[in-house]
Amino acid sequence: MLDFAGAYLDEKPDFPKSVMARWQREKRQQFGANWDRVQTIMANLRRYGIYLADVKPGNISFE
């Protein structure tokens, strides 16, 4: 995982539901079969107060 420039610390970003729904669709398409793994990574980071906004295959990759 690379690039924490698009991360929020200790405060969840407040995006409208419509924006988040579109974001989810785009990310699901970008990551395909790995989307569940990406969601797990994001959930684990949230436990530490880190909220990723710049989630893309260039920042999270799998071997």
N, C-alpha and C positions, 0 to 999 in steps of 0.2 A: 504494500500500500504506500502510495506517495502523495505528496501535496496536501498539506493541511491548511492552505491559504483560504479555502472555502469552508472552513469549519467554524462552528459557533461553540463557545465554551460556557458551560454552566447555565445556558439559557437556550431553550428550544426556539428556533426561528418561527415566526408567526406568519406563515404564508396562507393565503385563502385556500379553502378546500378545493376549488376548481383548479388552482395552480398545482396543488399536490397530486390531484388525480391525474392530470396531464403528465406530471413529472414521473409518477409511478408507471404509467403506460410506456413512456419513453425509455425508462431505465430497464423495464422488463424486456423490451425489444433489444436494447443494446447488449444486455448480459445474457439473454437467452436462458439456457439450462443452468447457468451459474447464478441467476437472480436470487434464489433461496440462500445461497452461500453469502452473497453480498448483504442481504437483509440480516443474516446472523452476525456478520462483522459489524454492521451498523448498530445492531442491538447491543452487542458487547461494548462498543465504544460509548454508547449512551449511558451505560452503567457508570462510566467515569466522567460523565458530563460533557462528552464530546459529540456534537451533532454535525455530521457531514452534509454539506450542501452540494459540493462539486464531485458528485459520484459519477465516474465514467470509466470505461475500460482502460483508458490511459493512466488512471490513478489507482485502480484496483485490478490486478490481473491474476490469472491462475495458470499453473503449469499443466 
